[in-house]
Amino acid sequence: TMRIFKHALIVSLAAPLLFAGCGDDEKCDSANTVKAAASKIVYVVRHNEPYFDGPDVGHLDPDGVIRSDRLADVFGRTELTHVFSSHKMRAFETVNPTATAHGLTVSQLPALGSTLPTGETVDEDTSTGESLQPVIDAINDLPGGSRVLVAGHSATVLAIQAGIGVRVDPADPDCQTSNGCLAGTTKDDFSATAGGFDSLYTISISCTDDGNCETENVHQMRMSYSPDL
């Protein structure tokens, strides 16, 4: 049974995320190690604040760059095996510092310069929606034990979760956390307003040896950064 938890928390930049892995001064016991190896953890964020016009349109603005660096701090002691983003520069720049800190390369999906079924060559102007299925497929293809950070968009963050097994149905009055549905969440939660760039979803997916996977837990957090850090 899938369980969903919704939190509004201040994430300490010095503290590791506690959903996976062990801290620098800790050792995983064998039982926890075996359990972690059978699950994959997916972290989903929206891209940070971009320039909406001007010569740097599409890139992160100064606030977005700071948030990107602080996201890397948040994940400083959390194990990652993969980092994905859409083909858009603002999504890539959001998670690139985290990937670099872990010795990883961001996989942009779809890849820039690749060809879509329509014959269109993927570039910065390609629709955000074209990233949705490639990201979902890449996550679903990961083996148990994977730890992946994904940067999406306001129109894809919830759809990504739906594509990897999370029930997202805000129109259903029976959608409650108690019955495994991500309740009270809509695309508008990720609009470019105050607090719109600070959500972190953590999805735990249990996988068996034969490759069958089932979503177990979803945590929604708000990452609030102290202005003096």
Solvent accessible surface area in square Angstrom, and as a share of the most:
residue,aa,sasa,rsa
1,T,142,0.83
2,M,29,0.13
3,R,137,0.50
4,I,10,0.05
5,F,78,0.33
6,K,112,0.47
7,H,68,0.30
8,A,88,0.68
9,L,82,0.41
10,I,137,0.70
11,V,14,0.08
12,S,57,0.37
13,L,28,0.14
14,A,84,0.65
15,A,42,0.33
16,P,23,0.14
17,L,10,0.05
18,L,157,0.78
19,F,60,0.25
20,A,11,0.09
21,G,42,0.40
22,C,45,0.27
23,G,11,0.11
24,D,109,0.56
25,D,141,0.73
26,E,112,0.50
27,K,195,0.82
28,C,62,0.37
29,D,79,0.41
30,S,89,0.57
31,A,73,0.57
32,N,87,0.44
33,T,68,0.40
34,V,107,0.61
35,K,149,0.63
36,A,36,0.28
37,A,62,0.48
38,A,45,0.35
39,S,15,0.10
40,K,3,0.01
41,I,10,0.05
42,V,0,0.00
43,Y,0,0.00
44,V,0,0.00
45,V,4,0.02
46,R,18,0.06
47,H,8,0.03
48,N,5,0.03
49,E,29,0.13
50,P,6,0.04
51,Y,79,0.30
52,F,144,0.60
53,D,108,0.56
54,G,46,0.44
55,P,140,0.88
56,D,66,0.34
57,V,84,0.48
58,G,10,0.10
59,H,76,0.34
60,L,9,0.04
61,D,30,0.15
62,P,85,0.54
63,D,89,0.46
64,G,0,0.00
65,V,71,0.41
66,I,87,0.44
67,R,47,0.17
68,S,2,0.01
69,D,70,0.36
70,R,42,0.15
71,L,3,0.02
72,A,12,0.10
73,D,73,0.38
74,V,0,0.00
75,F,0,0.00
76,G,48,0.46
77,R,91,0.33
78,T,2,0.01
79,E,86,0.39
80,L,14,0.07
81,T,48,0.28
82,H,63,0.28
83,V,1,0.01
84,F,12,0.05
85,S,0,0.00
86,S,1,0.01
87,H,0,0.00
88,K,19,0.08
89,M,54,0.24
90,R,49,0.18
91,A,0,0.00
92,F,51,0.21
93,E,40,0.18
94,T,0,0.00
95,V,0,0.00
96,N,51,0.26
97,P,38,0.24
98,T,0,0.00
99,A,0,0.00
100,T,93,0.54
101,A,74,0.57
102,H,51,0.23
103,G,70,0.68
104,L,49,0.24
105,T,117,0.68
106,V,11,0.06
107,S,49,0.31
108,Q,34,0.15
109,L,35,0.17
110,P,14,0.09
111,A,53,0.41
112,L,83,0.42
113,G,54,0.52
114,S,39,0.25
115,T,96,0.56
116,L,17,0.08
117,P,142,0.89
118,T,113,0.66
119,G,51,0.49
120,E,74,0.33
121,T,77,0.45
122,V,2,0.01
123,D,70,0.36
124,E,63,0.28
125,D,127,0.66
126,T,1,0.00
127,S,69,0.45
128,T,27,0.15
129,G,47,0.46
130,E,63,0.28
131,S,3,0.02
132,L,47,0.23
133,Q,101,0.45
134,P,43,0.27
135,V,3,0.02
136,I,13,0.07
137,D,64,0.33
138,A,24,0.18
139,I,0,0.00
140,N,73,0.37
141,D,116,0.60
142,L,17,0.09
143,P,88,0.55
144,G,33,0.32
145,G,23,0.22
146,S,5,0.03
147,R,8,0.03
148,V,0,0.00
149,L,0,0.00
150,V,0,0.00
151,A,1,0.00
152,G,2,0.02
153,H,5,0.02
154,S,26,0.17
155,A,60,0.46
156,T,3,0.02
157,V,1,0.00
158,L,20,0.10
159,A,32,0.25
160,I,2,0.01
161,Q,0,0.00
162,A,51,0.40
163,G,31,0.30
164,I,12,0.06
165,G,47,0.45
166,V,4,0.02
167,R,91,0.33
168,V,35,0.20
169,D,50,0.26
170,P,65,0.41
171,A,92,0.72
172,D,36,0.18
173,P,116,0.73
174,D,99,0.51
175,C,6,0.03
176,Q,92,0.41
177,T,62,0.36
178,S,104,0.67
179,N,76,0.39
180,G,6,0.06
181,C,0,0.00
182,L,3,0.01
183,A,24,0.19
184,G,62,0.60
185,T,0,0.00
186,T,56,0.32
187,K,114,0.48
188,D,108,0.56
189,D,45,0.23
190,F,1,0.01
191,S,44,0.29
192,A,57,0.44
193,T,88,0.51
194,A,111,0.86
195,G,39,0.37
196,G,2,0.02
197,F,17,0.07
198,D,17,0.09
199,S,3,0.02
200,L,0,0.00
201,Y,0,0.00
202,T,2,0.01
203,I,0,0.00
204,S,19,0.12
205,I,5,0.03
206,S,33,0.21
207,C,10,0.06
208,T,81,0.47
209,D,160,0.83
210,D,108,0.56
211,G,55,0.53
212,N,99,0.51
213,C,58,0.35
214,E,110,0.49
215,T,11,0.06
216,E,68,0.30
217,N,21,0.11
218,V,0,0.00
219,H,38,0.17
220,Q,1,0.01
221,M,11,0.05
222,R,64,0.23
223,M,6,0.03
224,S,47,0.30
225,Y,38,0.14
226,S,39,0.25
227,P,130,0.82
228,D,123,0.64
229,L,113,0.56
